[in-house]
Amino acid sequence: MQAKTQIAILIGLMANAVIFGFGAIVVLSVPPLAANAMVALPVVVAVSFALSPLVGWYLAPRAMARNWREGAYRPIRTRR
């Protein structure tokens, strides 16, 4: 497995928890959604599972960069 894939998996797991937590807070704090929490929470789980790999794949190169600023992106060179 490549380093980008491994880092994307780790970031995706953390992003999954954050997205689910945000969605659960929204569902449980909005009264119309809280009334239908038996339907809304599984939707939040499905959305968090769907979005977390995309977030992980987007953030992985930035986590691998030595200096990540505007215009100063330089990926780490790895030896093979």
Residue, then its C-alpha position, 0 to 999 in steps of 0.5 A: m500500500q502506498a503512503k498516500t493511501q495509508i495516510a488517507i485511511l487514517i485521516g478518513l477514520m478521523a473525518n468519519a468521527v467528526i462528520f458523524g458527530f456534527g451530523a448527530i448534534v444537528v439531528l438531535s438539536v433540531p426538534p423536527l429532526a429529533a422527532n424522526a431520529m430513528v430515520a435521520l441518524p442512519v442517514v447521518v451514518a451513511v453520509s459520514f461513511a460516504l464522505s470520509p474517504l473523499v475527505g481523507w483522500y483530499l487531505a492526505p497530500r497536504a498531510m504529507a507535504r513538508n511546507w503547506r502554505e499558499g503557493a509553497y506546496r512541496p511534497i516529500r520525496t520518497r526513495r524507492 
